[in-house]
Amino acid sequence: GTTTGERIKHQGEEIGTILEGEVILTINGQTYPLVAGQSYAINTGIPHSFSNTSAGICRIISAHTPTTF
């Protein structure tokens, strides 16, 4: 597995859907295990991170506002 590392924080909102595998979304210290087919919507101004704790691949499609890249 892998992780986004330190909790990230930036202006805006993000929505996403887990396409394959599983991921743990951590927001402000609370963890949310998500699997393929599940979605999330978060305020990205709150510290958050994503971790793939499995040995398999995890694919997520997400959209952010405002654009952060």
PDB file of N, CA, C and O in Angstrom:
ATOM      1  N   GLY A   1       0.809  -1.180   0.000  1.00  0.00           N
ATOM      2  CA  GLY A   1       0.000   0.000   0.000  1.00  0.00           C
ATOM      3  C   GLY A   1       0.858   1.251   0.000  1.00  0.00           C
ATOM      4  O   GLY A   1       2.081   1.185   0.117  1.00  0.00           O
ATOM      5  N   THR A   2       0.219   2.357  -0.128  1.00  0.00           N
ATOM      6  CA  THR A   2       0.882   3.655  -0.130  1.00  0.00           C
ATOM      7  C   THR A   2      -0.050   4.700   0.461  1.00  0.00           C
ATOM      8  O   THR A   2      -1.222   4.424   0.714  1.00  0.00           O
ATOM      9  N   THR A   3       0.471   5.890   0.680  1.00  0.00           N
ATOM     10  CA  THR A   3      -0.312   6.956   1.291  1.00  0.00           C
ATOM     11  C   THR A   3       0.038   8.298   0.668  1.00  0.00           C
ATOM     12  O   THR A   3       1.084   8.450   0.037  1.00  0.00           O
ATOM     13  N   THR A   4      -0.845   9.264   0.851  1.00  0.00           N
ATOM     14  CA  THR A   4      -0.549  10.627   0.400  1.00  0.00           C
ATOM     15  C   THR A   4       0.440  11.296   1.339  1.00  0.00           C
ATOM     16  O   THR A   4       0.851  12.433   1.106  1.00  0.00           O
ATOM     17  N   GLY A   5       0.826  10.588   2.411  1.00  0.00           N
ATOM     18  CA  GLY A   5       1.785  11.155   3.358  1.00  0.00           C
ATOM     19  C   GLY A   5       1.085  12.015   4.385  1.00  0.00           C
ATOM     20  O   GLY A   5       0.006  11.673   4.872  1.00  0.00           O
ATOM     21  N   GLU A   6       1.704  13.128   4.709  1.00  0.00           N
ATOM     22  CA  GLU A   6       1.115  14.027   5.697  1.00  0.00           C
ATOM     23  C   GLU A   6      -0.282  14.434   5.265  1.00  0.00           C
ATOM     24  O   GLU A   6      -0.612  14.435   4.079  1.00  0.00           O
ATOM     25  N   ARG A   7      -1.076  14.773   6.235  1.00  0.00           N
ATOM     26  CA  ARG A   7      -2.416  15.255   5.900  1.00  0.00           C
ATOM     27  C   ARG A   7      -2.289  16.542   5.097  1.00  0.00           C
ATOM     28  O   ARG A   7      -1.523  17.441   5.441  1.00  0.00           O
ATOM     29  N   ILE A   8      -3.056  16.605   4.025  1.00  0.00           N
ATOM     30  CA  ILE A   8      -3.013  17.764   3.143  1.00  0.00           C
ATOM     31  C   ILE A   8      -4.210  18.662   3.396  1.00  0.00           C
ATOM     32  O   ILE A   8      -5.241  18.216   3.902  1.00  0.00           O
ATOM     33  N   LYS A   9      -4.066  19.917   3.045  1.00  0.00           N
ATOM     34  CA  LYS A   9      -5.113  20.903   3.281  1.00  0.00           C
ATOM     35  C   LYS A   9      -4.985  21.963   2.198  1.00  0.00           C
ATOM     36  O   LYS A   9      -3.894  22.479   1.958  1.00  0.00           O
ATOM     37  N   HIS A  10      -6.088  22.287   1.547  1.00  0.00           N
ATOM     38  CA  HIS A  10      -6.100  23.340   0.536  1.00  0.00           C
ATOM     39  C   HIS A  10      -7.526  23.841   0.386  1.00  0.00           C
ATOM     40  O   HIS A  10      -8.472  23.165   0.789  1.00  0.00           O
ATOM     41  N   GLN A  11      -7.679  24.999  -0.180  1.00  0.00           N
ATOM     42  CA  GLN A  11      -8.990  25.617  -0.324  1.00  0.00           C
ATOM     43  C   GLN A  11      -9.859  24.807  -1.270  1.00  0.00           C
ATOM     44  O   GLN A  11      -9.372  24.314  -2.288  1.00  0.00           O
ATOM     45  N   GLY A  12     -11.136  24.662  -0.949  1.00  0.00           N
ATOM     46  CA  GLY A  12     -12.076  24.079  -1.889  1.00  0.00           C
ATOM     47  C   GLY A  12     -12.806  22.855  -1.399  1.00  0.00           C
ATOM     48  O   GLY A  12     -12.894  22.580  -0.203  1.00  0.00           O
ATOM     49  N   GLU A  13     -13.330  22.126  -2.372  1.00  0.00           N
ATOM     50  CA  GLU A  13     -14.074  20.907  -2.119  1.00  0.00           C
ATOM     51  C   GLU A  13     -13.605  19.836  -3.090  1.00  0.00           C
ATOM     52  O   GLU A  13     -13.057  20.143  -4.149  1.00  0.00           O
ATOM     53  N   GLU A  14     -13.822  18.582  -2.727  1.00  0.00           N
ATOM     54  CA  GLU A  14     -13.428  17.456  -3.571  1.00  0.00           C
ATOM     55  C   GLU A  14     -14.486  16.372  -3.477  1.00  0.00           C
ATOM     56  O   GLU A  14     -14.994  16.074  -2.397  1.00  0.00           O
ATOM     57  N   ILE A  15     -14.811  15.788  -4.618  1.00  0.00           N
ATOM     58  CA  ILE A  15     -15.660  14.605  -4.647  1.00  0.00           C
ATOM     59  C   ILE A  15     -14.905  13.520  -5.399  1.00  0.00           C
ATOM     60  O   ILE A  15     -14.111  13.818  -6.291  1.00  0.00           O
ATOM     61  N   GLY A  16     -15.145  12.279  -5.050  1.00  0.00           N
ATOM     62  CA  GLY A  16     -14.455  11.195  -5.733  1.00  0.00           C
ATOM     63  C   GLY A  16     -15.186   9.885  -5.573  1.00  0.00           C
ATOM     64  O   GLY A  16     -16.036   9.722  -4.698  1.00  0.00           O
ATOM     65  N   THR A  17     -14.833   8.953  -6.440  1.00  0.00           N
ATOM     66  CA  THR A  17     -15.384   7.603  -6.403  1.00  0.00           C
ATOM     67  C   THR A  17     -14.235   6.608  -6.486  1.00  0.00           C
ATOM     68  O   THR A  17     -13.321   6.770  -7.294  1.00  0.00           O
ATOM     69  N   ILE A  18     -14.285   5.592  -5.658  1.00  0.00           N
ATOM     70  CA  ILE A  18     -13.282   4.534  -5.687  1.00  0.00           C
ATOM     71  C   ILE A  18     -13.650   3.612  -6.853  1.00  0.00           C
ATOM     72  O   ILE A  18     -14.721   3.006  -6.858  1.00  0.00           O
ATOM     73  N   LEU A  19     -12.760   3.513  -7.835  1.00  0.00           N
ATOM     74  CA  LEU A  19     -13.016   2.691  -9.017  1.00  0.00           C
ATOM     75  C   LEU A  19     -12.559   1.251  -8.831  1.00  0.00           C
ATOM     76  O   LEU A  19     -13.165   0.323  -9.366  1.00  0.00           O
ATOM     77  N   GLU A  20     -11.484   1.074  -8.069  1.00  0.00           N
ATOM     78  CA  GLU A  20     -10.903  -0.257  -7.883  1.00  0.00           C
ATOM     79  C   GLU A  20     -10.163  -0.291  -6.555  1.00  0.00           C
ATOM     80  O   GLU A  20      -9.502   0.678  -6.181  1.00  0.00           O
ATOM     81  N   GLY A  21     -10.275  -1.391  -5.853  1.00  0.00           N
ATOM     82  CA  GLY A  21      -9.528  -1.556  -4.612  1.00  0.00           C
ATOM     83  C   GLY A  21     -10.217  -0.932  -3.413  1.00  0.00           C
ATOM     84  O   GLY A  21     -11.440  -0.802  -3.367  1.00  0.00           O
ATOM     85  N   GLU A  22      -9.397  -0.550  -2.446  1.00  0.00           N
ATOM     86  CA  GLU A  22      -9.911   0.035  -1.207  1.00  0.00           C
ATOM     87  C   GLU A  22      -8.935   1.093  -0.710  1.00  0.00           C
ATOM     88  O   GLU A  22      -7.738   1.041  -0.993  1.00  0.00           O
ATOM     89  N   VAL A  23      -9.467   2.046   0.031  1.00  0.00           N
ATOM     90  CA  VAL A  23      -8.660   3.149   0.535  1.00  0.00           C
ATOM     91  C   VAL A  23      -9.221   3.568   1.891  1.00  0.00           C
ATOM     92  O   VAL A  23     -10.408   3.391   2.166  1.00  0.00           O
ATOM     93  N   ILE A  24      -8.367   4.116   2.719  1.00  0.00           N
ATOM     94  CA  ILE A  24      -8.818   4.709   3.975  1.00  0.00           C
ATOM     95  C   ILE A  24      -8.662   6.212   3.841  1.00  0.00           C
ATOM     96  O   ILE A  24      -7.560   6.716   3.626  1.00  0.00           O
ATOM     97  N   LEU A  25      -9.768   6.920   3.968  1.00  0.00           N
ATOM     98  CA  LEU A  25      -9.781   8.378   3.945  1.00  0.00           C
ATOM     99  C   LEU A  25      -9.766   8.843   5.395  1.00  0.00           C
ATOM    100  O   LEU A  25     -10.637   8.464   6.179  1.00  0.00           O
ATOM    101  N   THR A  26      -8.789   9.657   5.753  1.00  0.00           N
ATOM    102  CA  THR A  26      -8.705  10.208   7.106  1.00  0.00           C
ATOM    103  C   THR A  26      -8.969  11.698   7.024  1.00  0.00           C
ATOM    104  O   THR A  26      -8.291  12.423   6.296  1.00  0.00           O
ATOM    105  N   ILE A  27      -9.962  12.149   7.780  1.00  0.00           N
ATOM    106  CA  ILE A  27     -10.328  13.566   7.812  1.00  0.00           C
ATOM    107  C   ILE A  27     -10.356  14.004   9.263  1.00  0.00           C
ATOM    108  O   ILE A  27     -11.136  13.494  10.066  1.00  0.00           O
ATOM    109  N   ASN A  28      -9.492  14.957   9.588  1.00  0.00           N
ATOM    110  CA  ASN A  28      -9.497  15.527  10.932  1.00  0.00           C
ATOM    111  C   ASN A  28      -9.422  14.446  12.014  1.00  0.00           C
ATOM    112  O   ASN A  28     -10.072  14.559  13.053  1.00  0.00           O
ATOM    113  N   GLY A  29      -8.621  13.390  11.767  1.00  0.00           N
ATOM    114  CA  GLY A  29      -8.425  12.338  12.754  1.00  0.00           C
ATOM    115  C   GLY A  29      -9.411  11.188  12.694  1.00  0.00           C
ATOM    116  O   GLY A  29      -9.192  10.172  13.354  1.00  0.00           O
ATOM    117  N   GLN A  30     -10.502  11.305  11.920  1.00  0.00           N
ATOM    118  CA  GLN A  30     -11.488  10.230  11.777  1.00  0.00           C
ATOM    119  C   GLN A  30     -11.190   9.448  10.512  1.00  0.00           C
ATOM    120  O   GLN A  30     -10.879  10.042   9.480  1.00  0.00           O
ATOM    121  N   THR A  31     -11.280   8.122  10.572  1.00  0.00           N
ATOM    122  CA  THR A  31     -10.994   7.294   9.406  1.00  0.00           C
ATOM    123  C   THR A  31     -12.281   6.740   8.802  1.00  0.00           C
ATOM    124  O   THR A  31     -13.233   6.401   9.505  1.00  0.00           O
ATOM    125  N   TYR A  32     -12.272   6.662   7.478  1.00  0.00           N
ATOM    126  CA  TYR A  32     -13.410   6.166   6.714  1.00  0.00           C
ATOM    127  C   TYR A  32     -12.906   5.163   5.682  1.00  0.00           C
ATOM    128  O   TYR A  32     -12.340   5.572   4.668  1.00  0.00           O
ATOM    129  N   PRO A  33     -13.093   3.858   5.909  1.00  0.00           N
ATOM    130  CA  PRO A  33     -12.684   2.871   4.909  1.00  0.00           C
ATOM    131  C   PRO A  33     -13.669   2.898   3.737  1.00  0.00           C
ATOM    132  O   PRO A  33     -14.883   2.853   3.932  1.00  0.00           O
ATOM    133  N   LEU A  34     -13.132   2.971   2.533  1.00  0.00           N
ATOM    134  CA  LEU A  34     -13.952   3.020   1.323  1.00  0.00           C
ATOM    135  C   LEU A  34     -13.507   1.917   0.369  1.00  0.00           C
ATOM    136  O   LEU A  34     -12.319   1.608   0.279  1.00  0.00           O
ATOM    137  N   VAL A  35     -14.464   1.328  -0.341  1.00  0.00           N
ATOM    138  CA  VAL A  35     -14.167   0.269  -1.308  1.00  0.00           C
ATOM    139  C   VAL A  35     -14.751   0.648  -2.663  1.00  0.00           C
ATOM    140  O   VAL A  35     -15.523   1.600  -2.778  1.00  0.00           O
ATOM    141  N   ALA A  36     -14.368  -0.114  -3.684  1.00  0.00           N
ATOM    142  CA  ALA A  36     -14.826   0.156  -5.045  1.00  0.00           C
ATOM    143  C   ALA A  36     -16.339   0.356  -5.084  1.00  0.00           C
ATOM    144  O   ALA A  36     -17.099  -0.431  -4.518  1.00  0.00           O
ATOM    145  N   GLY A  37     -16.760   1.423  -5.762  1.00  0.00           N
ATOM    146  CA  GLY A  37     -18.172   1.754  -5.886  1.00  0.00           C
ATOM    147  C   GLY A  37     -18.639   2.806  -4.898  1.00  0.00           C
ATOM    148  O   GLY A  37     -19.703   3.396  -5.087  1.00  0.00           O
ATOM    149  N   GLN A  38     -17.867   3.054  -3.847  1.00  0.00           N
ATOM    150  CA  GLN A  38     -18.250   4.071  -2.870  1.00  0.00           C
ATOM    151  C   GLN A  38     -17.656   5.422  -3.259  1.00  0.00           C
ATOM    152  O   GLN A  38     -16.637   5.497  -3.947  1.00  0.00           O
ATOM    153  N   SER A  39     -18.314   6.482  -2.805  1.00  0.00           N
ATOM    154  CA  SER A  39     -17.881   7.845  -3.121  1.00  0.00           C
ATOM    155  C   SER A  39     -17.699   8.650  -1.849  1.00  0.00           C
ATOM    156  O   SER A  39     -18.128   8.244  -0.768  1.00  0.00           O
ATOM    157  N   TYR A  40     -17.059   9.795  -1.996  1.00  0.00           N
ATOM    158  CA  TYR A  40     -16.853  10.711  -0.879  1.00  0.00           C
ATOM    159  C   TYR A  40     -16.987  12.144  -1.378  1.00  0.00           C
ATOM    160  O   TYR A  40     -16.816  12.423  -2.565  1.00  0.00           O
ATOM    161  N   ALA A  41     -17.292  13.037  -0.461  1.00  0.00           N
ATOM    162  CA  ALA A  41     -17.329  14.479  -0.720  1.00  0.00           C
ATOM    163  C   ALA A  41     -16.755  15.140   0.525  1.00  0.00           C
ATOM    164  O   ALA A  41     -17.250  14.923   1.631  1.00  0.00           O
ATOM    165  N   ILE A  42     -15.698  15.955   0.345  1.00  0.00           N
ATOM    166  CA  ILE A  42     -15.041  16.563   1.504  1.00  0.00           C
ATOM    167  C   ILE A  42     -14.739  18.034   1.271  1.00  0.00           C
ATOM    168  O   ILE A  42     -14.584  18.487   0.137  1.00  0.00           O
ATOM    169  N   ASN A  43     -14.660  18.758   2.362  1.00  0.00           N
ATOM    170  CA  ASN A  43     -14.150  20.123   2.378  1.00  0.00           C
ATOM    171  C   ASN A  43     -12.639  19.992   2.490  1.00  0.00           C
ATOM    172  O   ASN A  43     -12.134  19.544   3.519  1.00  0.00           O
ATOM    173  N   THR A  44     -11.916  20.374   1.453  1.00  0.00           N
ATOM    174  CA  THR A  44     -10.468  20.174   1.455  1.00  0.00           C
ATOM    175  C   THR A  44      -9.728  21.174   2.334  1.00  0.00           C
ATOM    176  O   THR A  44      -8.505  21.108   2.450  1.00  0.00           O
ATOM    177  N   GLY A  45     -10.454  22.097   2.951  1.00  0.00           N
ATOM    178  CA  GLY A  45      -9.843  22.998   3.919  1.00  0.00           C
ATOM    179  C   GLY A  45      -9.571  22.303   5.246  1.00  0.00           C
ATOM    180  O   GLY A  45      -8.865  22.836   6.103  1.00  0.00           O
ATOM    181  N   ILE A  46     -10.138  21.104   5.411  1.00  0.00           N
ATOM    182  CA  ILE A  46      -9.911  20.290   6.603  1.00  0.00           C
ATOM    183  C   ILE A  46      -8.782  19.306   6.285  1.00  0.00           C
ATOM    184  O   ILE A  46      -8.815  18.670   5.232  1.00  0.00           O
ATOM    185  N   PRO A  47      -7.783  19.163   7.166  1.00  0.00           N
ATOM    186  CA  PRO A  47      -6.673  18.240   6.897  1.00  0.00           C
ATOM    187  C   PRO A  47      -7.180  16.822   6.596  1.00  0.00           C
ATOM    188  O   PRO A  47      -8.030  16.287   7.308  1.00  0.00           O
ATOM    189  N   HIS A  48      -6.640  16.228   5.525  1.00  0.00           N
ATOM    190  CA  HIS A  48      -7.090  14.909   5.098  1.00  0.00           C
ATOM    191  C   HIS A  48      -5.957  14.144   4.429  1.00  0.00           C
ATOM    192  O   HIS A  48      -4.965  14.728   3.993  1.00  0.00           O
ATOM    193  N   SER A  49      -6.124  12.821   4.355  1.00  0.00           N
ATOM    194  CA  SER A  49      -5.146  11.975   3.665  1.00  0.00           C
ATOM    195  C   SER A  49      -5.844  10.719   3.162  1.00  0.00           C
ATOM    196  O   SER A  49      -6.923  10.351   3.626  1.00  0.00           O
ATOM    197  N   PHE A  50      -5.193  10.071   2.197  1.00  0.00           N
ATOM    198  CA  PHE A  50      -5.678   8.822   1.631  1.00  0.00           C
ATOM    199  C   PHE A  50      -4.597   7.767   1.810  1.00  0.00           C
ATOM    200  O   PHE A  50      -3.418   8.041   1.583  1.00  0.00           O
ATOM    201  N   SER A  51      -4.989   6.559   2.218  1.00  0.00           N
ATOM    202  CA  SER A  51      -4.033   5.462   2.393  1.00  0.00           C
ATOM    203  C   SER A  51      -4.589   4.191   1.773  1.00  0.00           C
ATOM    204  O   SER A  51      -5.729   3.806   2.033  1.00  0.00           O
ATOM    205  N   ASN A  52      -3.776   3.548   0.953  1.00  0.00           N
ATOM    206  CA  ASN A  52      -4.105   2.228   0.430  1.00  0.00           C
ATOM    207  C   ASN A  52      -3.341   1.241   1.299  1.00  0.00           C
ATOM    208  O   ASN A  52      -2.128   1.089   1.153  1.00  0.00           O
ATOM    209  N   THR A  53      -4.040   0.575   2.194  1.00  0.00           N
ATOM    210  CA  THR A  53      -3.379  -0.343   3.120  1.00  0.00           C
ATOM    211  C   THR A  53      -3.372  -1.773   2.602  1.00  0.00           C
ATOM    212  O   THR A  53      -2.851  -2.670   3.264  1.00  0.00           O
ATOM    213  N   SER A  54      -3.945  -1.993   1.424  1.00  0.00           N
ATOM    214  CA  SER A  54      -3.971  -3.338   0.854  1.00  0.00           C
ATOM    215  C   SER A  54      -2.759  -3.558  -0.048  1.00  0.00           C
ATOM    216  O   SER A  54      -2.014  -2.627  -0.352  1.00  0.00           O
ATOM    217  N   ALA A  55      -2.584  -4.794  -0.463  1.00  0.00           N
ATOM    218  CA  ALA A  55      -1.495  -5.123  -1.385  1.00  0.00           C
ATOM    219  C   ALA A  55      -1.897  -4.854  -2.830  1.00  0.00           C
ATOM    220  O   ALA A  55      -1.052  -4.883  -3.725  1.00  0.00           O
ATOM    221  N   GLY A  56      -3.183  -4.594  -3.063  1.00  0.00           N
ATOM    222  CA  GLY A  56      -3.686  -4.388  -4.415  1.00  0.00           C
ATOM    223  C   GLY A  56      -3.663  -2.934  -4.845  1.00  0.00           C
ATOM    224  O   GLY A  56      -3.297  -2.039  -4.083  1.00  0.00           O
ATOM    225  N   ILE A  57      -4.064  -2.728  -6.084  1.00  0.00           N
ATOM    226  CA  ILE A  57      -4.135  -1.389  -6.674  1.00  0.00           C
ATOM    227  C   ILE A  57      -5.416  -0.700  -6.223  1.00  0.00           C
ATOM    228  O   ILE A  57      -6.452  -1.345  -6.065  1.00  0.00           O
ATOM    229  N   CYS A  58      -5.343   0.590  -6.019  1.00  0.00           N
ATOM    230  CA  CYS A  58      -6.515   1.409  -5.741  1.00  0.00           C
ATOM    231  C   CYS A  58      -6.558   2.516  -6.788  1.00  0.00           C
ATOM    232  O   CYS A  58      -5.580   3.238  -6.979  1.00  0.00           O
ATOM    233  N   ARG A  59      -7.697   2.644  -7.464  1.00  0.00           N
ATOM    234  CA  ARG A  59      -7.874   3.724  -8.433  1.00  0.00           C
ATOM    235  C   ARG A  59      -9.059   4.570  -8.000  1.00  0.00           C
ATOM    236  O   ARG A  59     -10.125   4.053  -7.668  1.00  0.00           O
ATOM    237  N   ILE A  60      -8.849   5.894  -8.010  1.00  0.00           N
ATOM    238  CA  ILE A  60      -9.877   6.853  -7.621  1.00  0.00           C
ATOM    239  C   ILE A  60     -10.001   7.876  -8.735  1.00  0.00           C
ATOM    240  O   ILE A  60      -8.997   8.296  -9.310  1.00  0.00           O
ATOM    241  N   ILE A  61     -11.224   8.279  -9.044  1.00  0.00           N
ATOM    242  CA  ILE A  61     -11.430   9.420  -9.929  1.00  0.00           C
ATOM    243  C   ILE A  61     -12.023  10.518  -9.062  1.00  0.00           C
ATOM    244  O   ILE A  61     -12.952  10.276  -8.291  1.00  0.00           O
ATOM    245  N   SER A  62     -11.479  11.733  -9.190  1.00  0.00           N
ATOM    246  CA  SER A  62     -11.949  12.815  -8.326  1.00  0.00           C
ATOM    247  C   SER A  62     -12.010  14.131  -9.087  1.00  0.00           C
ATOM    248  O   SER A  62     -11.365  14.309 -10.120  1.00  0.00           O
ATOM    249  N   ALA A  63     -12.801  15.040  -8.547  1.00  0.00           N
ATOM    250  CA  ALA A  63     -12.915  16.395  -9.088  1.00  0.00           C
ATOM    251  C   ALA A  63     -12.743  17.370  -7.935  1.00  0.00           C
ATOM    252  O   ALA A  63     -13.240  17.138  -6.833  1.00  0.00           O
ATOM    253  N   HIS A  64     -12.036  18.464  -8.199  1.00  0.00           N
ATOM    254  CA  HIS A  64     -11.722  19.462  -7.176  1.00  0.00           C
ATOM    255  C   HIS A  64     -12.222  20.832  -7.631  1.00  0.00           C
ATOM    256  O   HIS A  64     -12.242  21.135  -8.824  1.00  0.00           O
ATOM    257  N   THR A  65     -12.620  21.643  -6.672  1.00  0.00           N
ATOM    258  CA  THR A  65     -12.930  23.031  -6.961  1.00  0.00           C
ATOM    259  C   THR A  65     -12.425  23.869  -5.805  1.00  0.00           C
ATOM    260  O   THR A  65     -12.662  23.486  -4.660  1.00  0.00           O
ATOM    261  N   PRO A  66     -11.757  24.965  -6.016  1.00  0.00           N
ATOM    262  CA  PRO A  66     -11.244  25.403  -7.316  1.00  0.00           C
ATOM    263  C   PRO A  66     -10.085  24.505  -7.750  1.00  0.00           C
ATOM    264  O   PRO A  66      -9.593  23.689  -6.971  1.00  0.00           O
ATOM    265  N   THR A  67      -9.662  24.664  -8.985  1.00  0.00           N
ATOM    266  CA  THR A  67      -8.554  23.886  -9.514  1.00  0.00           C
ATOM    267  C   THR A  67      -7.327  24.091  -8.643  1.00  0.00           C
ATOM    268  O   THR A  67      -6.982  25.226  -8.313  1.00  0.00           O
ATOM    269  N   THR A  68      -6.656  22.990  -8.265  1.00  0.00           N
ATOM    270  CA  THR A  68      -5.490  23.086  -7.377  1.00  0.00           C
ATOM    271  C   THR A  68      -4.197  22.722  -8.079  1.00  0.00           C
ATOM    272  O   THR A  68      -3.179  22.514  -7.419  1.00  0.00           O
ATOM    273  N   PHE A  69      -4.213  22.642  -9.384  1.00  0.00           N
ATOM    274  CA  PHE A  69      -2.984  22.343 -10.122  1.00  0.00           C
ATOM    275  C   PHE A  69      -2.923  23.142 -11.394  1.00  0.00           C
ATOM    276  O   PHE A  69      -1.959  23.025 -12.150  1.00  0.00           O
TER     277      PHE A  69
END
